[in-house]
C-alpha cells in the first residue's frame, strides 16, 4: 500500500472515530436536554398527585440547579483526571435511576431526592462532552462537532414535552417518568461498551520545581481561574440571560403587551426555537471558517439586539412577528459554536474539562437569576421589558465579546514581542 493510500486510510479511520465520538456524546446530550423538559408539561399532574403547590415544585427545581452549580467545577477536575466516558456513563445511570425511582414512588420527599441526583448528573454533561469532543475531533472540524452536539440538545428540548404528554396519556404519570429514566440507561450502554472514545486524561505528576525549589508555574485551581476564563464565565451569564427571557416569557409578554393572539405568540416562539436549532448547525460551519470567534459573537449579538428591540417596541403583525422571532433565534444559534470555540481556545493544556466546568456554570447562574428577574418584570406590569431587558443583555454580551477579543489580541502581541526580545 502506498504512503498516499495509507494516509487516506488513516484519515478515513480517524473520521470514523470522530463520527463515533460525536454520535455518543450527542446522544448523551440529547437525553440530558430531554430530561430537562420532562417536568414543565407534568406540573399540573405533579401538584395534584403530590398535593403540593408551584412554590414547592420551584424549590425542587432550585435544588437541582444549586447542586449542579456546586458540583460542576469538581466534576471538571474529575473529567480531566479520569476521562469523560466513565463520568458520562455514571451521570446517565444516576439520572435514569432518579427518574425511575420517583416514578415508582411519587412522593414529594422522593422528588427532592430525585432532583438532587439529577442536579449532580447535570453537572457532568458540559465539561465531559466538550472535553471528549476537543480530544477526538480534528481542529478543522471542531466547530461543526460542537454545533451538532448543541443541536442534539435542542432536539431533546423540542421532543420532550410532546413525548411526555403522549406517554402519560397512555400509561399515567409513573409510566412517563420511568420511560424518561429508561432512555438514559439505554444510551449509557453503548458509552459503557465503547473503547477508544474518551477525553485526554491528565496523569498525576509531581509538580515541576523552579531553581530555588519552589513550584514552577501555576498548579491546580490557579492554572484555570485566570481573568480570561472568569471573564468568559461572565460572558456565558450575560449570553444566557439575553435569551432566557425570550424563550421562557415571550408568549405571555406578547399577549400582555400587544394583545397578540395566543396562537400567534406560540407560533412566534416555535419559530424562534426551531430557527435557533438550525442556526447552530450553520454556526458550526462559520466557526470552522474563521479564528475570529469573538468577532462573530459580537456582530451576531449586535444585529440580534436590533431585531429584538423592534419586537419590544412595535406591535408587529402575525407574519412579521414570526419572521422577526425566527431571525432572532437563527442569529442566537449561529453564535453558539463560536462561543464554545472561545472557551476551547482559552483552556490550558490538559484542563479542558475544568475550563468548561467553570465557564458553563454561567448557564446555571443565569438559570437561577433569569426566571426571578423576568418574573418580577411581568409582575410589575411591564411585559415589553422582557424584550428590552434582553436587548440590554445582548448589547452587554456584544461589548464583552468585542473588548475581550481586543484584550486577548493585545496579550498575544505582548507575549510575541517579549519572546522576540528574549
BASE-664559 format. One record per residue: residue in one letter; x negated, y negated, z negated of N, C-alpha, C, CB in turn. Coordinates in steps of 0.1 Angstrom, whole numbers, plus 2048, in hexadecimal, padded with zeros to 3 digits. Atoms other than C-alpha are relative to their C-alpha. Glycine has a CB too. Layout:
<pts>
AXYZXYZXYZXYZ...
</pts>
This chain:
<pts>
X7F880C8008008008007F77F480080A8007F4X80880C7FF7F27DE80A8027F77F38037F880CX7FF80A80B7EB7C27F180D7F88017F47F77FFX7F48087FE8077AE80080D8087FC8017FB80FX7F57F880381F7CB7FD8018027F17FF80E807X8007FF80E8147D07D98067F47F97F28047FBX7FB80C80581B7AC7D280F7FF8017F97F4807X7F18007FE83E7AE7E18078097F680380380EX7FA7F68098457CE7CD8007FB7F27F880D801X80080580D8397BE7AD80A7F47FE7F27FB7FDX7F780B80184D79F7B480F8057FF7FF7F780CX7F27FA80186D7B47BA8028067F380280A80BX7FE7FA80D8677C779A8027F57F67F48097FCX7FF80B8098627A678880E7FA8007F67F6803X7F28067FF88379879680A80A7FA8037FD80EX7F67F78068957B878C8007FF7F07FC80F804X80180280E8887B37688077F37FC7F28017FCX7FA80D80389478F76980F8028017FB7F680AX7F17FE7FF8B779A7758058077F480380780DX7FB7F880C8B97B37598007F77F47F680C7FEX80180980C8AE79973F80C7F68007F37F97FFX7F58097FF8C878074C80D8077FD8007F980EX7F37F98028E479A74C8028037F280080D809X7FF7FC80E8DD7A67298037F47F77F48077FBX7FF80C8088D978371A80D7F98027F47F6802X7F38067FC8F777572D80C8077FA8017FE80FX7F57F880690D7917218027FD7F27FD80F802X7FF80480E90478A6FD8057F27FE7F28027FAX7FB80E80290A76570280F7FF8047F87F780AX7F27FF7FD92C76D7128088047F480380980CX7F97FB80C9367816F48007F57F57FA80D7FBX80180A80A92A7666DC80A7F58027F27FA800X7F680A7FD93F74B6ED80E8058007FD7F980DX7F27FA80195D7626F18058007F27FF80F806X7FC7FF80E95D7686CC8027F27FA7F58077F8X7FD80E80595B7426C680F7FC8027F77F6806X7F28047FC97D73E6D780A80A7FD8007FD80FX7F67F680598E75C6C780A7F97F67F980C7F9X7F880480B99B7486AA80B7F68047F77F97F6X7F680A7FE9AD7296B880E8058057FB7F680AX7F37FB7FC9C973C6CA8078087F67FF80880DX7FA7F880B9CF7516AB8037F87F47F680B7FDX7FE80780C9D273569280E8017FB7FE7F1803X7F37FE8059F873769080280E7F980B7FE80BX7FF7F28069F675D68A7F98017F37FB80A80AX8097FE80C9DA75A6718077F97F47F27FA803X7F980780B9ED74065C80C8087FB8047F1804X7F47F9804A0C75565C7FC80D7F980980380CX8047F38059FA7766557F97FF7F37F780780AX80880280C9E276963A8077F77F67F37FA804X7F980980A9FB75062A7F87F47FC8048087F4X80980C8039E273362D8047F58097F1804801X7FE80B7F79E271163D7F47FD8098027F37F7X80B8037F79CC7016577F37FB7F98047F580AX80C8048089B56F263C7F780C7FD8047F87F4X8087F48039AB7156317FA80680C80A80A7F9X8067FB7F49A671F6557F47F880480A80080BX80B8097FD99070165A7F48027F88047F17FFX80B7FD80997C70963C7F880D8048058027F1X8077F47FB97572C6497F77FE80C80B80B804X8098037F496871E66A7F47F87FC8097F880AX80C8078069527066567F68097FA8057F57F6X8097F68059437236447F780680B80880B7F9X8087FB7F59387326657F67F680580980580BX80980B7FA92A7116727F47FD7F68087F4803X80A80380A91770A6517F680B8008067FE7F3X80A7F580190772C6507F880180D80780E7FEX8088007F38FD72A6757F57F57FF80A7FD80BX80A80A8018EB70966E7F58047F78077F27FBX80A7FC80A8D971664F7F780B8068078047F3X8077F47FC8CF7376607F87FE80D80980B801X8068007F38C472B6827F17FE8018077F5808X80F8018008A171F67A7F980C7FC7FC7F47F8X8077F380489773E66680280B80B8068057F3X7FE7F67F58A67536837F67FD80B80F7FF805X80A8037F689074069B7F28067FD7FF7F1802X80C7FA80487274B68780080F8027FD7FD7F2X7FF7F27FE87E76F68880080480E80D8057F9X8017FE7F288376D6AD7F28008058097F6808X80E8007FC85F7636B27F880B7FA7FA7F27FDX8087F680785377D69A80380E8058027FF7F1X7FB7F27FD86879C6A480680180E80A8047F6X7FB7FF7F38757946C680F7FD8007FD80D806X7F28047FF89878A6D380980C8008027F880DX7F77F57FD8A67AC6DD8068067F37F980B808X7FB7FA80C8A87BB6BA80A7F77F97F48037F7X7F88098078B779C6AB80E7FE8077FA7F27FEX7F48017F98D17996C780980C7FD7FE7FF80FX7F87F48048DC7BD6C08067FF7F37F780D801X7FB80280E8DF7B669B80B7F68007F47FC7F7X7F580B8008F37966A280D8068067FB7F4807X7F47FB7FA90B7A86B980780A7F77FD80680EX7FA7F68099107C56A18077F97F47F580A7FBX7FB80880B9157AC68480D7FA8037F57F67FBX7F38077FC92F79769680B80A8037FD7F780CX7F67F67FC9407B66A48078067F37FA80B808X7FA7FA80D9447C66818087F67F87F48067F8X7F880A8089507A567280E7FF8067F97F2801X7F28017FA96D7A368B80880D7FD7FF7FD80FX7F97F38029757C86888058017F17F780C804X7FD7FF80E9747C666280C7F87FC7F47FC7F7X7F580980398B7A866080D8058077FD7F2804X7F47FB7F99A27B867A80780C7F87FC80580EX7FA7F58089A67D76648067FC7F37F580B7FEX7FB80480D9AB7C46448017F08007F78047F4X7FF80F7FE9B87A064C8057F97F380A7FD80BX7FD80980C9B678D62B7F77F48017FE8087F3X80880C7FF9A976A6257F28027FB8077F57F8X80E7FE80598B7766117F880880A8008087F3X8077F97F598278E62D7FD7F780B80980C804X80280A7F69867716457F37F87FD80C7F7802X80C80880396C75D6327F48098018027FB7F1X80B7F77FE95577B6317FC80280E80380E7F9X8037FE7F19597816567FA7F480680D803807X80580D7FA95375C65E7F17FE7FB8087F47FCX80E80180493375D6497F78098087FF8047F1X8087F67F892677C65C7FF7FA80F80680E800X8008057F393076C67D7F77F480180F7FC805X80980B80091E74C6747F18048008027F77F4X80E7FB8008FE75F66D7FD80680E7FE80B7F5X8027FA7F390277268E7FF7F480B80C809804X80180B7F69087516A17F27F980080A7F57FDX80D8068018E67446957F68068087FC7FF7F1X80A7F87F98D475E6A98007FC80F80380F7FFX7FF8007F28E17586CC7F87F680880E7FE804X80780A7F98D27376D77F18027FF8037F27FBX80F7FE8008AE73D6CA7FC80D8077FB8007F2X8047F37FA8AE7616D580280080F80880C7FAX7FE8007F18BD75C6F87F67F880780E7FA802X8098087F88A773F7027F18057FF8007F27FAX80E7FA8018877506F47FE80B80A7FE8047F2X8017F57F788F76F7087FF7FC80E80B80A7FEX8008057F289675D7287F37F980380C7F6803X80D8077FE8777477247F580A8027FD7F77F5X80B7F67FF86276672180180880C8008097F4X7FE7F67F587177B73D8027F980E80B8087FDX7FC8067F487A7627587F47F780580D7F77FFX80A8087FA8617527708037F17FF7FD80480FX7FD80E80285D72C76A8087FA80C7F37F87FFX7F98067F586A72478D80F8048017FA80480DX7F27FC80088B7367868077FE7F280180F805X7FB80180E88F72D76180D7F87FF7F67FB7F7X7F48098018A871176780D8078047FE7F4809X7F57F87FB8BF72877B80480A7F57FE80680DX7FD7F680A8BC7437608087F97F47F38067FBX7F980780B8C672974580E7FD8047F87F47FCX7F38047FC8E371E75A80A80C8008007FA80EX7F77F48008F174275E8038047F27F980C807X7FD7FD80E8ED74773980A7F77FA7F27FE7F8X7F680A80590172773180D8038067FB7F2803X7F37FD7F991B73074B80780C7FA7FD80380FX7F97F480692175273B8077FC7F37F580B7FDX7F980480C92974071B80D7F88037F77F77F8X7F48077FC94272972C80B80A8057FD7F680BX7F77F67FB95174873C8078077F47F980A809X7FB7FA80D95575871980B7F67FA7F58037F6X7F680980696773870D80D8008087FA7F2800X7F48017F797E73872B80980C7FF7FC7FF80FX7F87F480098A75C7298058047F27F980C806X7FC7FC80D98D75F70380E7FD7FC7F77FA7F6X7F28038049AE74D6FC80A8098078037F2801X7F67F87F99C175F7177FF80F7FC7FE7FE80FX8027F28039B278170F8068037F27F1803800X7FC7FE80D9B977D6EA8108007FF7FB7F67F6X7F18018009DE7736EF80680D8068057F4808X7FB7F47FA9E27917067FF80C7F77F980380EX8027F48099D37AA6EE8097FF7F47F18007FBX7F780180B9E779C6D180F8038047FF7F27F9X7F27FD7FCA0779E6E580280F8028037F980EX7FF7F17FE9FF7C36ED8008077F37F5805809X8027F880C9F47CF6CB7FF7F97F37F4808801X80080780C9F57B46B17F37FA7FC8058097F5X80C8088049DB79F69E7F48097FE8037F87F4X80C7F78039C67BD6927FA80580D80580B7F7X8067FB7F49C27CB6B57F87F680780C80580AX80880A7FA9B77AA6C37F37FE7F98087F3800X80D80280799D7A56A87F680C8018037FD7F1X8087F57FF9907C86AA7FA80180E80880D7FDX8058007F298D7C56D07F57F580180B7FD80AX80A80B7FF97A7A46CC7F38047F98057F37F9X80C7FB8069617B66B57FA80B8088038057F2X8057F57F895F7D56CB7F87FC80C80B809805X8078057F59537C16E97F17FD7FD8077F4807X80E8038059347B66D57F880D7FF8007F87F3X8077F380292C7DA6CC7FD80680E80980A7F8X8027FB7F392F7E46F17F47FA80680D7FF809X80B8077FA9177C96FD7F38037F88037F1800X80C7FD8088FF7D26E17F980D8058038017F1X8057F37FC8FA7F56EF7F57FF80B80A809805X80B8017F68E67EC70F7F47F87FB8057FA80DX80B8078068D27D36FC7F78087F78057F47F8X8087F78098C87ED6E27F880B80880A8077F6X8067F57F98BF8076FC7F67FB80A80B808808X8098057F58AC7F17157F27FC7FA8067F4807X80E8038048867EF7117FA7F780A7F880D7FFX8078087F786F7D67208077F28037FE80680DX7F980D7FF8887B971D8007FA7F280E801805X80180680D87E7A37007F87F38017F98097F5X80880D80186F7816F67F28037FC8067F67F7X80E7FE80584A77C6EE8018017F17F77F5805X8007FF80E8427876CB7F27FA7FB80180F7FCX80C8068058297726B77FA8097F58037F27FAX8067F780A8117896A47FD7F87F37F4807805X80480680C8087826807F07FE8018048087F3X80F8037FF7E57716837FC7F87F47FD7F980DX80580880A7CF7636697FE7F28057F28057FBX80180E7FA7CE73D66C7F27FD8048057F67F5X80D8057FB7B272E6807FA7F67F78017FB80EX80680A80979971B66A7F87F68077F88087F5X80980A7FB7886FB6727F28027FA8067F27FDX80E7FF8057636F566B7FF7FF7F17F77F6807X80180280F76A6EA64780880A7F88057F27FDX7F97F580677E70964080F7FE7FE7FB8027F2X7F18038017A16F864180780580D8027F17FFX7F97FB7F57BC7056587FF7F680C80F8027FDX8018097F47B76F867C80D8008077F5806809X7F38017F97D66EB68D80B8027F680180A80BX7F47FF8097F96EC68080680E80180B7F6805X7FB7F380180870C67580F8007FC7F88097F5X7F27FF80582C71866F8097F58048008027F2X7F580A7FE8476FE66B7FA7F38068067FD7F3X80580D7FB8306E06717FD80080F7F47FC7F9X8037FF7F28286EE69480C7FC8097FB80D803X7F48027F884C6E969F8087F47FB80880C801X7F980B80585A6CE6897F97F38048028007F1X80680B7FA84B6B46A080A7F58037F880380DX7F780A7FD85A6926A880880380D7F97F3802X7F97FD7F386269E6CC80B80A7FE7F6805809X7F67F68028756BD6C080B7FB7F87F980D7FAX7F58068088886AA6A58087F68097FA7F97F4X7F88097F78916906C08098088097F67F7808X7F77F77F889E6AC6D680C8057F87F880C806X7F57FC8088B36B86B980B7F57FF7FC8047F2X7F680C8008C36956B68067FF80E7F97F47FCX7FB8007F28C76966DC80B80A8027F580280AX7F67F67FF8DB6B66D980C7FC7F87FB80E7FBX7F48048088F16A76BE8087F68087FB7F97F3X7F980B7F88F96886D480780780C7F67F6804X7FA7FA7F48FF69E6F380C8087FC7F5809806X7F57F88039166B56E180C7F77FB7FD80A7F4X7F580980492A6986D18067F980C7FA7F67F6X7FB8077F492D6886F480B8098077F57FD809X7F67F87F99416A670080A8077F77F880B807X7F67F98099526B56E180D7F97FF7F98027F2X7F380780196C69A6DF80980280C7FE7F17FEX7F97FE7F497669F70380680E8017F87FD80DX7FB7F27FF9786C570180A8037F67F48097FFX7F77FD80B98B6C56E080C7F77FF7F87FF7F3X7F58098039A16A66DF8057F980D7FB7F67F6X7FC8087F59A569A70380F8028037F880580DX7F27FE7FD9C76AA7088097F77F780480F7FEX7F78088099D769A6E97FD7F18027FE8047F2X80380E7FE9C46796F08077FB80C7F17FF801X7FA8047F39D167771480F7FE7FE7FD80980BX7F18018019F567E70A8047F57F680580D7FAX7FC80A80A9F46666EC7FD7F28067F88027F3X80480D7FC9E16496FD8077FB80C7F1800803X7FB8047F39F064972080D8068047F680280AX7F47F97FDA0F65F71E7FE80A80B80B7F6804X8027F67F69FF67873580880C7FD7F0803801X7F97F4803A156967397F780B7FB80780580DX8097F5806A086B47257FA80980A8098087F6X8057F77F6A056CA7437F57FA80880C80480AX80B8077F89F06B07567F47FF7F78057F2804X80B8018099DA6AB7377F980D7FF8047FB7F2X8067F38009D46D07357F980480D80B80B7FDX8077FE7F39CC6D275A7F37F88008097FC80CX80C8088009B36B67557F58067F78037F27FAX80A7F98099A26C97387FB80D8078068037F3X8047F47F99A26E974D7F67FC80B80D807806X8098047F69926D676A7F27FC7FA8067F4807X80C8048079786C87527F880C7FC8037F87F3X8077F480596F6EA7437FB80980C8088087F7X8047F87F496F6FC7657F47FA80880C803809X80A8077F995A6E27767F38007F88047F1803X80C7FF8099426E27587F880D8038047FE7F2X8077F37FE93B70775D7F980180E80B80B800X8068007F39347037827F57F580180A7FE80CX80B80A80191F6E477B7F48067FA8057F47F8X80B7F98069096FA7657F880780B8048097F5X8077F97F59017107837F97F780980B809808X8078097F78F96F37997F47F97F980A7F5804X80B8068088E46E477D7F48097FF8057FD7F2X80C7F68008CE70477C7F87FE80D80580E800X8088037F48C46FD7A07F97F37FF80A80080DX80680E8018BD6D87997F48017F680A7F67FAX80B7FF80A8A86E277A7F48078068058087F4X80C7F97FA8926F978F7FA7F880B80480D806X8068087F588D6DE7AA7F87F47FB80C7FB808X80780C80687F6C37927FA8037F380A7F4800X8067FF80D8696BF7748057F47F87F1800801X7FB80C80787A69E76B80D8027F98017F3809X7F47FC8068946AE7558077F57F87FE80D7F8X7FA80B80889969073E8077F68097F57FA7F8X7FA80A7F78A067A75C80D8058057F77FD80CX7F37FA7FC8BB69376880A7FE7F57FE80F803X7F680180B8CB6927468047F17FE7FA8057F3X7FD80F8028C966B7438097FB80B7F37F8800X7F88057F58D766576680E8077FF7FA80480DX7F37F98008F36807628097FA7F57FD80E7FDX7F880680B8FE6717408047F28037F98017F3X7FD80E7FD8FD64D74D80C80080A7F47F9806X7F57FF7F691465676B80D8057F97FD80980CX7F57F980792A66C7548077F67F77FB80C7F8X7FB80A80992E64F73C80A7F78077F57F87F9X7F78097F793D63975880D8078037F97FC80DX7F47F97FD9566547618098017F47FC80E806X7F87FE80C96165B73E8067F37FB7F88077F5X7FB80D80496463673780C7FC8087F57F5802X7F48027F897D63375480C8077FA7FD80380FX7F57F880599164F7458057FA7F37FB80F7FDX7FC80680D99163E7238057F28017F48007F7X7FB80E7FF99B61C73180C7FE8097F57F7806X7F58017F69B462274D80980C7FF7FA7FE80EX7F67F57FF9D463774E80080580E80E7FB7FCX8027FA7F39CB64C76C80C8088047F3808802X7F67F67FB9E465F7827FB80E7FE8047FD80EX8037F28029E56857817F480480880C808804X80B7FC7F89CE68B79E7F37F97FD8037FE80FX80C8078049B46707967FB8057F28027F1800X8047FC80D9B467B7727F980E80080C8017F6X8067F37FF9AD6A077A7F37FF80780A80A807X80C8017F99936967937F57F97F78027F780DX80A80780998167E77A7FC80A7F58067F47FAX8047F680A98269975F7F780B80580C8067F9X8087F57F99746B37777F27FA80380780580DX80D8067FD95869B7827F87FF7F38027F2806X80780280D94F69475D7FB80E7FB80A7FA7F5X8047F280494F6BA7567F480580880B809801X80A7FB7F79396C17747F27FA7FD8037FD80FX80D80780391F6A776B7FB8047F28027F1800X8047FB80D91F6B37477FA80D80180C8007F6X8067F37FE9186D67527F37FF808809809808X80C8017F88FE6CB76B7F37FD7F88027F580BX80B8048098E86BD74F7FB80B7F88057F47F8X8047F780B8E76DB7397F480980380C80A7FEX80C7F97FE8CC6F074A7F37F77FE80080680EX80B80A8028B56D174B7FE7FE7F18037F3807X80180180E8BD6CD7267F880B7FA80E7FF7FAX8077F48058B16F071F7F180180480780D805X80E8017FB8926EB7347F87F67F87FF7FD80FX80780A8088896CD71F7FB8077F38097F47FCX8047F980C8896E37007F580A80280C8077F9X80A7F67FC8756FE7117F27FA80280480880DX80C8077FE85B6E571B7F97FB7F38027F480AX80580580D8586D86F77FB80A7F780B7F77FAX8037F58098546FA6E77F180380080880C804X80E7FC8008317026DB7FF80F8047FA7FE7F2X8027F27FC8227236E780480A7F57F2803805X7FC7F680A8327416D580A7FB7F77F48047F9X7F780680984C72B6C580D7FC8077FB7F47F8X7F48037F886972B6DE80C8027F780180780DX7F57FC80888173C6C68027F57F57FF80D7FAX7FF80A80B8797246A98057F28067F37FE7F9X7FC80D7FA87C7056C080E8008047F77FE80DX7F18007FD89E70F6CE8088017F380380B80AX7F97FE80D8A87196AA8027F27FA7F88097F7X7FF80D8058A16F569F8097F78087F27F97FEX7F980A7F78AE6E26BD80F8038017F980080EX7F27FD7FE8CE6F56C18097FF7F480280E806X7F780380B8D96EE69E8077F38027F77FE7F3X7F980C7FC8E36CD6AE80E8038047F97F980BX7F37FC7FC9016E06BC8098027F480080D808X7F87FE80C90C6EB6998027F47F87F980B7F8X7FE80D8079066C968A80B7F88067F37F8800X7F58077F991C6B96A580D8077FE7FC7FF80FX7F47F88029356D56A08067FD7F27FD80F801X7FA80480D9396CA67C8057F28007F58027F4X7FD80F7FF9396A468380C7FD8097F47F8803X7F78047F594D6A36A380F8017FC7FE80880CX7F27FF80396F6B16988057F67F680380E7FBX7FC80980A96F69B6798017F28067F68007F4X80080E7FA96667B68D80C7FE8097F37FE806X7F58017F697E6816AA80E8027FA7FE80980CX7F47FE80799968D6938047F37F980080B7F6X7FD80D80799666C67F8047F680A7F37FC7F9X7FC80A7F699865869F80F8028047F780280DX7F27FD7FD9B966A6A88097FC7F580280F803X7F880480B9C66646858027F17FE7FA8067F3X7FF80F8019BF63F6888087FA80B7F27FA800X7F78057F69D663D6A67F87F980C80A7F77FBX8088067F59BA6356BF7FB80B80A7F47F87FAX8047F57F89BA6536D77F77FD80C80C807806X8098047F59A96406F37F18007FC8047F3806X80E80180598A63E6DD7FA80E7FF8007FA7F2X8077F27FE9856646E17F77FF80C80B80B802X8098027F497865B7047F67F57FE8097FD80CX80980B80296863A6FA7F48047F78077F47FBX80A7FB80995564A6DD7F780A8088068077F4X8087F67F894A6666F57F67F8809809809808X8088087F793D64B70D7F47FA7F88087F4806X80B80680992863B6F07F680B7FE8067FB7F3X80A7F580291865D6E97F980480D80780C7FAX8077FE7F491166270E7F67F680380B80080CX80A80A7FE9006417117F48027F78067F27FDX80B7FD8098EB6496F27F880C8048068027F2X8077F47FB8E366B7007F77FD80C80A80B804X8078047F58D865C7217F37F87FC8087F780AX80B8088058C264270F7F58097F98057F57F6X8097F78078B365E6F97F880880A8088097F6X8077F87F58AA6737187F67F780780A80680AX8098097F989B65572A7F47FC7F88087F4805X80B80480988764870D7F780B7FC8057F87F4X8087F580487C66A7027F780580B80980C7FCX8087FC7F586F6727257F47F780280880180DX80A8097FE85C6527277F58017F48057F1800X80A7FE80A84C6597057F780C8028088017F2X8087F47FE84267C70E7F67FE80C80980B804X8098037F583366F72F7F47F87FB8077F880BX80B80880581F65571C7F68097F78057F57F7X8097F78088126707047F88098098098097F7X8087F87F78086867217F47F880680980680CX80B8087FA7F466A7317F57FD7F58067F3805X80A80280B7E466270F7F780C7FE8077FC7F4X8087F48027D968670B7F780280B80980C7FEX8097FF7F57CC68772E7F47F78008087FE80DX80B80A8017B86677297F68047F68067F37FEX8097FB80A7AA6757097F780B8048088047F3X8077F47FB7A06967197F57FB80A80980A806X80A8057F678F6837367F57F97F98077F780AX80A80780777C66D71E7F68097F98067F67F6X8097F680676F68B70B7F880880980980A7F7
</pts>
